[in-house]
Amino acid sequence: MRVGLLTREFPPDVYGGAGVHVEHLAAELARLVDVVVHCMGGPRPGAIAHQPWTELAGANPTLGVLSTDLAMAAAAGDRDLVHSHTWYASIAGHLAGLLHGIPHVVTAHSLEPLRPWKAEQLGGGYAISGWCERTAIEAADAVIAVSEAMRTDVLRCYPGVPPSRVSVVHNGIDTVRFAPDPGSGALDRLGIDRDRPYLLFVGRITRQKGLTHLLDAAELIRANAQLVLCAAAPDTPELGAHVDQRVRDLASAGRSVLLVAEPVPRGDLVQLLSHARAFVCPSIYEPLGIVNLEAMACATPVVAGRVGGIPEVVADGTTGILVEVDQDPDGTPRDPARFAADLAAALDTLLDDPELADRLGRAGRERAIGEFSWARAAQRTLEVYLQVLA
């Protein structure tokens, strides 16, 4: 079987969970089938890279994405099946399927209708990204959702898709790369005080990841705690400036908040995860959350909102603490002050009880090893391929 994986991200240019997914899925699938990865951006080993048309420089970035999709579709003619990831590559898969008469499988890592704040980032391009996603998902031979919650969202947002066409394949985690690391060089380089507990956030500065709610909670948590924010790539300059100002305000109020605005190397990230008292995921929309698996694999407990696919990863009271979030249809907490207070209370529970944090962390690593492997994800994905090729 010859499979074409179509994606925006591929190492070394990986900034989100979808890129991590494709990286590891490609490696595991290569043990089972003939895989070629088509990605966007500059040339790199392990993939065929495609660039947007130069004539579109300066235009809305979604148009450049579409031009790259055309190149991907044209290049996939030697494949028996194409498998696209996110709206960025979904039209490439859709057109490849039409052009070459081959099946198209879509993995839904998130859904555009459930991320309305992206209009702030993309302008009119948000309407285009939504069109790309809807067209591809509704026409796909199979849709893979990364969680049961995502499957429910797919069927709710796109009711024309037959339920029999939507399967669930959870993300995996590399528990060799992500494992407890006793080293502390990364902490020393960043100036983290090893004599005081710290809480860790890792994610993009986007409304989806709920960073502003965590900053609200930071006013309420134990004063001796440190908050380390590995937060980069703001959706808009205004959102980035807002976060910067909130961090300065917290520092002026005597709170210890460290903002790391540059991407953190994987080795440093593992050390940061390993030594944190807790990892906090304040997301208001999270189809699964690979970053929570990364924390669990490093034996760090997770405090997160009970949203999306997070409860399928984080076992409340066993590997972490889940916080209830009453949300509007667009995901915004109806009572943001309550959400922040509940986050703070859960974090204080672990700050006050290091033995509980250690117990939850060890259980999290056991769960990551036992239930979330990329080999399992690849095998389940292959089963979907065989179904559509039958």
C-alpha positions in Angstrom: 0.0 0.0 0.0 1.3 3.4 -1.0 0.1 6.2 1.3 0.6 10.0 1.0 0.5 12.0 4.2 -0.4 15.6 3.5 0.4 18.2 6.2 1.4 21.7 6.8 3.9 20.8 9.6 6.8 18.4 9.6 10.1 18.5 11.5 11.9 20.7 12.1 8.9 23.1 11.6 6.5 21.8 14.1 4.5 24.2 16.3 1.4 22.3 17.3 -0.1 18.9 18.1 -0.9 18.1 14.5 2.7 18.4 13.6 3.8 16.1 16.4 1.1 13.6 15.4 2.2 13.5 11.8 5.9 13.2 12.7 5.3 10.1 14.8 2.5 8.6 12.8 4.7 8.7 9.7 7.5 6.9 11.4 5.3 4.1 12.7 3.3 3.8 9.5 6.6 3.4 7.6 7.0 0.1 9.4 3.7 -1.1 7.8 3.2 0.6 4.4 5.0 2.7 1.8 4.7 6.3 3.1 5.6 9.6 1.5 5.0 12.9 3.4 4.1 16.1 1.6 4.5 19.2 3.7 4.5 23.0 3.4 7.6 25.2 3.7 11.3 24.8 2.9 13.1 21.6 1.9 13.8 19.2 4.7 14.8 15.5 5.0 12.0 12.9 5.2 9.4 14.9 3.2 8.6 16.5 -0.1 8.1 20.2 0.6 5.9 22.6 -1.3 6.0 26.4 -1.3 3.1 28.9 -1.9 3.1 30.8 -5.2 5.4 33.9 -5.0 2.7 35.9 -6.8 0.6 35.6 -3.6 3.2 37.2 -1.3 1.5 39.8 0.8 -2.0 38.3 0.2 -4.2 36.8 2.9 -2.1 33.7 3.9 -5.0 31.3 3.3 -4.5 31.9 -0.5 -0.9 30.8 -0.2 -2.0 27.7 1.5 -4.4 26.9 -1.3 -1.7 27.3 -3.9 0.4 24.9 -2.0 -2.5 22.5 -1.8 -2.6 22.5 -5.6 1.0 21.4 -5.8 0.5 18.7 -3.2 -2.5 17.3 -5.1 -0.6 17.2 -8.4 2.3 15.4 -6.7 0.2 12.6 -5.1 -0.6 10.7 -8.3 1.7 7.7 -7.4 -0.2 7.0 -4.2 -3.0 4.5 -3.5 -4.5 6.7 -0.8 -4.0 10.2 0.6 -4.4 11.2 4.2 -4.6 14.9 5.1 -4.2 16.6 8.4 -5.9 19.9 9.4 -7.7 22.3 7.0 -4.3 23.4 5.7 -3.9 20.2 3.7 -7.5 19.0 3.5 -8.2 20.5 0.1 -5.0 19.0 -1.2 -6.3 15.6 -0.2 -9.8 16.3 -1.6 -8.4 17.4 -5.0 -5.9 14.5 -5.1 -8.8 12.1 -4.5 -10.7 13.7 -7.4 -7.8 14.1 -9.7 -6.2 10.6 -9.3 -9.3 8.6 -8.3 -7.9 7.5 -5.0 -9.5 7.5 -1.5 -9.0 10.5 0.8 -8.8 10.1 4.6 -9.0 13.2 6.8 -7.8 13.4 10.4 -9.7 16.1 12.4 -7.3 17.6 14.9 -9.6 20.5 15.6 -12.7 22.1 13.9 -12.9 25.5 12.4 -16.5 26.2 13.5 -15.4 25.7 17.1 -12.6 28.2 16.9 -14.4 31.4 16.0 -11.7 33.6 17.5 -9.5 32.6 14.5 -11.3 35.3 12.6 -9.2 37.8 14.6 -6.1 36.2 13.1 -7.2 35.3 9.6 -9.8 37.9 8.7 -11.6 36.8 5.6 -9.3 33.8 5.5 -11.3 32.2 8.3 -14.2 31.8 5.9 -11.8 30.1 3.5 -10.4 27.8 6.1 -13.9 26.8 7.1 -14.8 26.1 3.5 -11.7 24.0 3.0 -12.5 21.9 6.1 -16.2 21.5 5.4 -15.6 20.5 1.8 -12.9 17.9 2.7 -14.7 16.4 5.6 -18.0 16.0 4.0 -16.5 14.4 0.9 -13.9 12.3 2.6 -13.9 8.5 2.3 -13.2 8.3 6.0 -12.7 10.8 8.9 -10.4 10.0 11.8 -11.1 11.9 15.0 -8.4 12.2 17.7 -10.9 11.6 20.5 -14.5 10.5 21.2 -15.3 14.1 22.0 -13.9 15.2 18.6 -16.0 12.5 16.9 -19.1 14.0 18.5 -18.0 17.5 17.4 -17.5 16.3 13.8 -21.0 14.8 13.6 -22.5 17.9 15.3 -20.7 20.4 13.0 -21.1 18.4 9.9 -24.4 16.4 10.2 -24.2 15.3 6.6 -21.3 13.0 7.4 -22.5 9.4 8.1 -21.4 8.3 11.6 -20.1 5.0 10.1 -17.5 7.1 8.3 -16.0 8.6 11.4 -13.5 6.6 13.5 -11.5 7.4 16.6 -7.7 7.1 16.8 -6.2 8.7 19.9 -2.9 10.5 19.7 0.1 8.7 21.1 3.2 9.7 23.1 6.8 8.7 22.8 7.5 7.6 26.4 11.2 7.2 25.6 11.8 10.8 24.5 9.3 12.0 27.1 10.4 10.5 30.4 11.4 11.9 33.8 14.8 13.7 33.5 16.6 14.4 36.8 18.8 17.0 35.0 18.2 20.6 35.9 20.3 22.6 33.4 17.2 24.0 31.7 15.9 25.3 35.0 19.2 27.0 35.8 19.4 28.6 32.4 16.0 30.1 32.8 16.5 31.2 36.3 13.9 29.0 37.9 14.4 28.7 41.7 14.8 25.0 42.4 14.0 25.6 46.1 10.4 26.7 45.3 7.7 24.7 43.5 6.7 25.9 40.0 3.7 25.3 37.8 4.2 25.0 34.0 2.2 26.0 31.0 3.2 25.2 27.4 1.2 26.4 24.5 0.6 29.0 21.9 -0.8 32.4 22.8 -4.3 31.8 21.4 -7.7 32.1 23.0 -8.1 28.3 22.5 -5.3 27.6 25.0 -6.9 29.7 27.8 -3.7 31.4 28.9 -5.6 34.6 30.0 -7.6 32.4 32.4 -4.4 31.0 33.9 -3.1 34.5 34.4 -6.3 35.3 36.3 -5.7 32.2 38.4 -2.1 33.3 39.0 -3.4 36.1 41.2 -5.0 33.5 43.5 -2.5 30.7 43.9 0.0 30.3 46.7 2.3 33.3 46.8 5.4 31.2 47.1 4.8 29.3 43.8 6.5 30.1 40.6 4.5 30.1 37.3 6.6 29.3 34.2 4.9 30.1 30.9 6.4 28.6 27.7 4.1 30.7 25.5 4.9 31.8 22.0 3.4 32.6 18.6 0.5 34.9 19.6 -2.4 34.8 17.2 -2.4 38.6 17.0 0.0 41.3 18.1 -2.8 42.7 20.4 -3.2 39.3 22.2 0.6 39.1 22.6 0.7 42.6 24.1 -2.1 41.8 26.4 -0.3 38.7 27.8 2.9 40.7 28.2 1.1 43.4 30.2 -0.6 40.8 32.4 2.7 39.2 33.2 4.2 42.6 34.1 1.2 43.4 36.3 1.6 40.1 38.1 5.3 40.8 38.7 4.5 44.2 40.0 2.1 42.6 42.5 4.9 40.4 43.8 4.0 37.2 41.8 6.8 35.1 40.4 5.9 34.7 36.7 8.5 33.7 34.0 7.4 34.1 30.4 9.5 32.2 27.9 8.5 33.6 24.5 10.8 31.5 22.3 10.2 27.8 21.4 11.8 25.5 24.0 14.1 22.7 22.7 12.6 19.3 23.4 15.4 18.3 25.9 14.8 21.5 27.9 11.0 20.9 27.7 11.4 17.4 29.2 13.4 18.8 32.1 10.8 21.6 32.7 8.0 19.0 32.7 9.9 16.6 34.9 10.5 19.1 37.7 7.2 21.0 37.7 4.9 20.4 40.6 2.0 20.4 38.1 1.4 21.0 34.4 -1.6 23.2 33.8 -3.8 23.2 30.7 -6.4 25.9 30.9 -7.7 25.3 27.4 -11.3 26.1 26.5 -11.1 24.0 23.4 -8.9 20.9 23.2 -9.7 17.9 21.0 -7.2 15.8 22.9 -4.1 17.6 24.0 -0.8 15.9 23.2 0.9 18.3 25.6 -1.0 16.7 28.5 0.4 13.3 27.4 3.9 14.8 27.3 3.5 15.9 30.9 2.1 12.6 32.1 4.9 10.7 30.4 7.3 12.8 32.4 5.4 11.8 35.6 4.0 15.2 36.1 0.3 15.6 37.3 -2.0 17.6 35.1 -4.5 20.3 36.1 -6.9 21.0 33.2 -10.4 22.0 32.3 -12.9 19.2 31.7 -13.3 20.1 28.0 -13.1 18.3 24.7 -11.0 15.1 24.7 -9.0 16.0 27.9 -11.0 13.6 30.1 -10.0 10.8 27.7 -6.4 11.5 28.6 -6.3 12.9 32.1 -8.1 10.6 34.7 -9.5 12.9 37.3 -8.2 12.1 40.7 -5.8 9.5 39.3 -3.4 11.3 37.0 -4.5 14.8 37.6 -7.3 17.1 38.6 -10.0 18.2 36.2 -11.8 21.5 36.6 -15.4 22.0 35.5 -16.0 24.7 32.9 -19.5 26.0 32.0 -19.1 27.3 28.5 -21.0 29.3 25.9 -21.4 27.7 22.5 -18.2 29.4 21.3 -16.3 27.9 24.2 -16.0 31.0 26.3 -16.4 30.3 30.0 -19.8 31.7 31.2 -18.1 32.6 34.5 -14.4 33.2 33.8 -13.8 34.3 37.4 -15.2 31.0 38.7 -13.0 29.1 36.2 -9.9 31.0 37.3 -10.7 30.4 41.0 -11.3 26.7 40.4 -8.0 26.4 38.5 -6.2 28.1 41.4 -7.8 25.8 44.0 -6.8 22.7 42.1 -3.2 24.0 41.7 -3.0 24.9 45.4 -4.1 21.4 46.2 -0.9 20.1 44.5 1.3 22.9 45.8 0.2 22.0 49.3 0.6 18.2 48.9 3.8 17.2 47.1 3.1 13.5 47.9 -0.2 13.6 46.1 1.4 15.3 43.2 4.0 12.6 43.1 1.4 9.9 43.2 -0.7 11.4 40.4 2.4 11.9 38.3 3.6 8.3 38.6 0.1 7.1 37.7 0.1 9.4 34.7 3.3 7.9 33.3 1.9 4.4 33.8 -1.2 5.4 31.9 0.8 7.0 29.1 2.9 3.9 28.6 0.0 1.5 28.8 -2.7 3.2 26.8 -1.2 5.8 24.4 1.4 4.5 22.0 2.2 5.6 18.4 2.4 2.0 17.3 -1.2 1.5 18.4 -2.3 4.7 16.7 -0.5 3.6 13.4 -2.2 0.2 13.5 -5.6 1.7 14.0 -5.0 4.1 11.2 -4.0 1.3 8.9 -7.3 -0.4 9.7 -9.1 2.7 8.5 -7.0 2.6 5.3 -7.9 -1.0 4.6 -11.6 -0.3 5.1 -11.7 2.5 2.5 -9.6 0.4 0.0 -11.7 -2.7 0.4 
